[in-house]
Structure formats: structure tokens, C-alpha cells
Amino acid sequence: MTSEEKIAQPVLVTGATGFIGSRVVHKLLQNETAVKILVLPGEAVPVAWAEKIEIVRGSISDPRAVEKAADGAKTIIHLVAIVTDWGDEKKYWEFTVEGSRLIFDQAVRQNARIVLASSIAVYGDNIYKQPCPEATPYGKTLGPYSRTKQAQEKLAWDYYKNKGMKLAVVRPANVYGPRSGPWLHDVVNVLRSGSPGLISGGQMNAGLAYVDNVADILILTGTLEKALGNVYNACDGLDVTWKRYFTDIANIIGVGNPKSLPRPLAVLGAYLLEGIYTLLGIKKRPLITREALNLVGSDNRIPIDRAKNELGYTPQVSYSEGLKHIKEYIDKEFR
């Protein structure tokens, strides 16, 4: 990632201690960028950041904390959202949508640029049906995550069109790498349990995006003027299938090859389990959800031609290098 333009600073990063946010902050600090972060009271912050960044403590749903965090910011990379595929939907709306409204209000007030980390989940069931370039319409949602990510993105475009908010949107695909919840920790847990993790053999494209590559495109869209008013997919454009990815992780952790479920059985199971868990008020995540099935059961065709052609973006971390970093992380954290 190279650009003669500089990102307008200070840069506020929400969700800074999260999986993607921590890599965004790392890269901004490497570039000697002035960084502010909004983190929860008591939330641990890496020691290496302590003297290099301005820390504001408070919730994304607290107007005063958001106002303090955004004060003086020239660019806001907004990553805070509830990213699990199962949970109390009220919390998704509180943090992902209404928290974003507070951030957008301050962006307008500060005349700051918003880089919104959206998700390919906004494409909904279109992911299963077709390739999803950025012009693809919003599809049918399949759970609280995709519902609120769609609502968050629609809200952002409303602020852009009607309130003059400076906006660029990035839609990350299936982001993998050290610390990834859905695509590393959950995969490891499934593989170790011996439960089926693949759908219909898993011969579909996994639509993977390495976390550092996603951090690069988030910073790039916050830097280049031509990105304003546009939306960009963030994917690595690999030919890696779900079967290959799960098998590679299985080999790293030393377990047998991943098992598979026929798609019709997986669809039926997701509907039944979600219904039962909802009826009984079970908070634990079901073994399979429609949200997860929409990704791991689909051929994820997520083109990045727009980012390449308009921004000069090229993913820098290869699949083999990504797996190397995962192995190092697993050897350190899981042994």
C-alpha cells in the first residue's frame, strides 16, 4: 500500500483493541500518525501504545464519551460493532446502529471523514446466489448481525446524502488471521470437537481476507480523496476453498480432516436450532446458524476490481504467509 497523500489526523479508531482495529492502530503508529481511541472503562490497552496514543474511555452508546473521543478528529475509522452471529438483538441495535449514529453526528460536527468498516454480510442471501461486486443490492438478511450491518450502512449513506458527512465504506469479506473469532477460534473449536464444519464438501470459495490486508484498505480509503462517496469490497481474491482452509487449520492444530454436512440438512438444522434456542431463551450459540451458513455454505465471489482500479490496492499478505502467522499464534496461545 503506497500513497503520496497523507491521512488527515488525528485519526480516531473505534474498536481499536479488536481483531481488525488493533492492526489498524499498529499500522497508523508505524506511519507516525496521531491516533485517538475509544475503549471501554477497564478495557486493556497494549502497553506499547500507552505513550503514543490518546485514550478516551467510555461506551460507543455514551454521547459524552463519543463527543470527547471525536473532538478534533479529522478522520474516524469506525470499527465498533457486535460481530457474533448469535445474541441479544437489542444490543446489536444499541451498539452497531445507535452507537454509529452518535459517531456520525460527531463526524458531521467535526467535518471529519468517516471510514465505515461494513461487511459483505450486507449482501445477505445474495452471497449464496451470485457474485457480489459493490453494486449488488442489499439481500435478505439472516440474523442480527447482517440486519444491523445493513441498517448501519444505510444510516451512513443517509448522513452522506442529507447531512454532508464525508464517507467511504469498506466491506470486508471473511477476515482471517491471529485473534479472528469466527474464522480461527471458532474453526479450531469445531475441528477439535469433531463436529462437521464444512457444508456439502466445502468446495466453494472461502472469500478470505487477511486482517492486515483489510487494515491497509481501511487506511487507504481514509487517505485518498477519490474514495469519498464510494464503497469497496475488501477480499484477497484467493482461490482457496473452505475445505482447503479448514484442512490447513486442522493440520496446524494436529487433528483429523474436517467433516461435512449436506446443505439441506444444515439448512434444516439451522432453522430448527434457532427456533428452539429462541423459544427456550437459550443464550449459548447454536451449533449452526443461518448467518454462519450463509458464508461457510456459499461460494463467496467477492470481486475487488474497484479497489484495485480506483485505489491502486493490492493485498500484500499472501495466503501462505497468513497461515504462517496463524501457526505462530496458535503455537503461542493454544498450546
C-alpha positions in Angstrom: 0.0 0.0 0.0 1.6 3.2 -1.1 0.2 6.7 -1.4 1.6 10.2 -1.6 -1.4 11.5 0.2 -1.4 11.5 4.0 -4.4 10.6 6.1 -5.9 13.6 7.9 -5.0 13.4 11.6 -5.6 12.9 14.4 -7.3 9.6 13.5 -10.0 8.3 15.9 -10.2 4.5 15.7 -13.3 2.9 17.3 -13.0 -0.8 18.2 -9.2 -0.2 18.4 -8.4 -3.2 20.6 -10.4 -5.6 18.5 -9.2 -8.1 15.9 -9.1 -5.7 12.9 -8.8 -2.4 14.9 -5.6 -3.4 16.7 -3.9 -3.9 13.3 -5.2 -0.6 12.0 -3.7 1.2 15.1 -0.5 -0.7 14.7 -0.1 0.4 11.1 -1.1 4.0 11.8 1.5 4.2 14.5 4.1 2.7 12.1 3.3 5.7 9.9 3.7 8.1 12.9 0.1 9.1 12.7 -1.6 10.8 15.6 -4.1 8.3 16.9 -7.0 8.5 19.4 -9.0 5.5 20.5 -12.3 5.0 22.3 -12.2 2.0 24.6 -14.5 0.7 27.4 -13.6 1.6 31.0 -11.2 -1.1 32.3 -10.5 -2.4 28.8 -6.9 -3.5 28.4 -4.8 -1.5 26.0 -1.4 -2.8 24.7 1.5 -1.4 26.7 3.3 -0.5 23.5 0.5 2.1 22.7 0.4 3.8 26.1 2.6 6.8 25.3 1.8 7.0 21.6 -2.0 7.4 21.5 -4.7 9.4 23.2 -7.1 7.1 25.1 -10.7 8.1 25.7 -12.7 5.6 27.9 -16.4 5.1 27.6 -19.0 3.3 25.6 -20.0 3.9 22.0 -23.5 4.3 23.3 -22.5 7.2 25.6 -22.9 10.5 23.8 -20.4 12.3 26.1 -17.7 9.7 25.6 -18.2 9.7 21.8 -18.1 13.6 21.7 -14.9 13.6 23.7 -13.3 10.9 21.5 -14.3 12.6 18.3 -13.2 16.1 19.4 -10.6 17.4 17.0 -10.5 14.2 14.9 -10.0 14.7 11.2 -10.6 11.0 10.2 -12.6 8.4 12.0 -12.1 4.7 11.2 -15.3 3.2 12.7 -15.0 -0.5 13.5 -17.2 -0.9 16.6 -20.0 -3.4 16.1 -21.2 -6.6 17.6 -19.7 -9.2 15.3 -21.1 -12.5 16.5 -23.8 -14.4 14.6 -26.0 -15.0 17.7 -27.0 -12.9 20.6 -29.4 -10.4 22.1 -30.6 -8.3 19.1 -31.3 -5.3 21.3 -27.5 -5.0 21.9 -26.7 -5.2 18.2 -29.0 -2.2 17.6 -27.7 -0.3 20.6 -24.0 -0.6 19.6 -23.9 -1.2 15.9 -26.6 1.2 14.8 -27.3 3.7 17.5 -23.7 3.9 18.5 -22.9 4.6 14.9 -25.5 7.4 14.9 -23.6 9.1 17.7 -20.3 8.7 15.8 -21.8 10.1 12.6 -23.3 13.1 14.4 -19.8 14.0 15.7 -18.2 13.4 12.3 -20.6 16.0 10.8 -19.9 18.3 13.7 -16.1 17.9 13.3 -16.2 17.8 9.5 -14.2 14.6 9.8 -14.1 11.8 7.3 -15.8 8.5 8.2 -14.3 5.2 7.0 -17.0 2.7 7.9 -16.0 -0.9 8.3 -19.2 -2.5 7.0 -19.3 -6.2 5.9 -20.1 -8.4 3.0 -23.0 -9.5 5.3 -25.0 -6.6 3.9 -25.3 -8.6 0.7 -27.4 -11.1 2.7 -28.6 -14.1 0.8 -27.1 -12.8 -2.5 -23.8 -14.2 -1.3 -25.1 -17.7 -1.9 -26.9 -16.8 -5.2 -24.3 -14.7 -7.2 -21.0 -12.8 -7.4 -21.2 -9.7 -5.2 -19.5 -6.6 -6.7 -20.2 -3.4 -4.8 -23.2 -2.5 -6.9 -25.0 -5.7 -5.7 -28.3 -4.7 -3.9 -28.8 -5.5 -0.2 -30.1 -9.0 0.1 -32.3 -10.8 2.5 -30.8 -10.8 6.0 -30.4 -14.0 8.0 -29.7 -12.8 11.6 -29.0 -9.9 13.9 -25.5 -9.3 12.5 -26.5 -8.8 8.9 -29.7 -6.9 9.8 -27.8 -4.4 11.9 -24.9 -4.1 9.5 -27.3 -3.3 6.7 -29.0 -0.7 9.0 -25.7 0.8 9.9 -24.6 1.2 6.3 -28.0 2.7 5.3 -27.7 5.2 8.1 -24.2 6.1 7.0 -25.4 6.8 3.4 -28.3 8.9 4.8 -25.8 11.1 6.7 -23.7 11.3 3.5 -26.6 12.3 1.3 -28.5 14.5 3.7 -26.1 15.9 6.2 -22.9 16.3 4.2 -20.9 13.6 6.1 -17.7 12.7 4.3 -17.9 8.9 3.9 -16.1 5.9 2.5 -17.3 2.4 3.1 -15.3 -0.8 3.2 -17.0 -4.2 3.1 -14.5 -6.8 4.5 -15.1 -10.4 3.4 -14.3 -13.3 5.7 -11.4 -11.9 7.7 -8.9 -14.4 9.0 -5.6 -14.2 10.9 -4.4 -14.3 14.5 -7.2 -13.5 17.0 -10.1 -14.0 14.5 -13.1 -15.1 16.3 -15.3 -16.6 13.6 -12.6 -17.8 11.2 -9.9 -19.0 13.6 -11.1 -19.6 17.2 -14.5 -20.9 16.2 -12.9 -23.1 13.4 -10.4 -24.5 15.9 -13.2 -25.3 18.3 -15.3 -27.1 15.7 -12.3 -29.1 14.4 -11.2 -30.1 17.9 -14.8 -31.2 18.8 -15.1 -33.4 15.7 -18.3 -31.7 14.7 -19.0 -31.0 11.0 -17.6 -27.7 9.9 -18.0 -27.9 6.1 -21.1 -27.7 4.0 -21.6 -30.1 1.1 -17.8 -30.9 1.0 -16.7 -27.3 1.3 -15.6 -27.0 -2.4 -16.7 -23.3 -2.5 -14.5 -20.2 -2.4 -14.0 -19.1 1.2 -13.7 -15.4 0.3 -10.8 -14.9 2.7 -9.2 -11.6 3.6 -6.1 -11.4 5.8 -6.5 -9.0 8.6 -3.5 -6.8 7.7 -4.8 -6.5 4.2 -8.1 -5.3 5.5 -6.3 -2.8 7.7 -4.4 -1.5 4.7 -7.6 -0.8 2.7 -9.3 0.9 5.6 -6.4 3.3 5.9 -6.2 3.8 2.2 -9.8 4.7 1.9 -9.3 7.2 4.7 -6.4 8.7 2.8 -7.4 9.1 -0.8 -9.9 11.8 -1.8 -11.2 9.6 -4.7 -12.5 7.1 -2.1 -15.1 9.6 -0.8 -18.7 8.6 -1.6 -17.7 5.1 -2.6 -17.8 1.6 -1.3 -15.1 -1.0 -1.6 -15.0 -4.8 -1.1 -12.0 -6.0 0.9 -11.1 -9.5 -0.1 -7.8 -11.2 -1.1 -9.1 -12.7 -4.3 -7.8 -16.2 -3.5 -8.8 -19.5 -5.0 -8.8 -21.1 -1.5 -11.9 -23.2 -0.8 -13.5 -23.7 2.6 -12.2 -27.3 2.5 -8.7 -26.2 2.0 -8.8 -23.6 4.7 -10.3 -25.9 7.3 -7.9 -28.6 6.4 -4.9 -26.3 6.7 -6.1 -25.2 10.1 -6.7 -28.9 11.1 -3.1 -29.7 10.1 -1.8 -26.8 12.1 -3.6 -27.9 15.3 -2.9 -31.6 14.6 -6.4 -33.0 14.3 -8.2 -35.1 11.6 -9.6 -33.7 8.4 -12.8 -31.6 8.7 -16.2 -33.3 8.5 -19.0 -32.1 6.3 -22.8 -31.8 6.4 -25.1 -31.9 3.3 -26.5 -28.5 2.7 -30.2 -29.5 3.1 -29.5 -31.0 6.5 -27.5 -27.9 7.5 -30.3 -25.5 6.5 -32.9 -27.6 8.4 -30.7 -27.8 11.4 -30.1 -24.0 11.5 -33.8 -23.2 11.3 -34.7 -25.8 13.9 -31.9 -24.9 16.3 -32.5 -21.1 16.1 -36.2 -21.7 16.7 -35.6 -23.9 19.7 -33.0 -21.6 21.2 -35.2 -18.5 20.7 -38.3 -20.3 22.2 -36.4 -21.5 25.2 -34.3 -18.3 25.7 -31.0 -20.2 25.4 -28.2 -17.6 25.1 -25.5 -20.0 24.1 -24.8 -20.0 20.3 -26.4 -22.9 18.4 -24.1 -25.3 16.7 -25.1 -23.8 13.3 -26.9 -20.5 12.5 -28.4 -19.2 9.2 -25.9 -16.3 9.4 -22.9 -18.6 9.5 -24.4 -21.0 7.0 -24.8 -18.1 4.5 -21.0 -17.7 4.5 -19.5 -21.1 5.1 -22.1 -22.7 2.8 -21.6 -20.3 -0.1 -19.2 -19.8 -3.0 -18.0 -16.4 -1.8 -17.4 -14.5 -5.0 -16.3 -11.1 -3.8 -14.5 -9.1 -6.5 -12.1 -6.3 -5.6 -11.7 -4.8 -9.1 -12.9 -1.4 -7.9 -10.4 -1.2 -5.1 -7.6 -2.3 -7.4 -8.6 0.1 -10.3 -9.6 3.2 -8.3 -7.3 3.0 -5.3 -4.4 1.0 -6.6 -5.0 -1.5 -3.8 -3.2 -4.9 -3.8 -3.4 -7.3 -0.9 0.2 -7.6 0.5 0.0 -10.6 2.8 -0.3 -13.9 0.9 -2.3 -17.0 2.0 0.9 -18.9 2.9 2.2 -16.0 4.9 -1.2 -15.6 6.6 -1.1 -19.3 7.6 2.4 -18.9 9.0 1.3 -16.1 11.3 -1.7 -18.2 12.4 0.6 -21.1 13.2 2.9 -18.8 15.3 -0.2 -17.5 17.1 -1.6 -21.0 17.8 1.7 -22.3 19.0 1.9 -19.4 21.5 -1.8 -19.1 22.6 -3.3 -22.5 22.2 -0.6 -24.9 23.4 
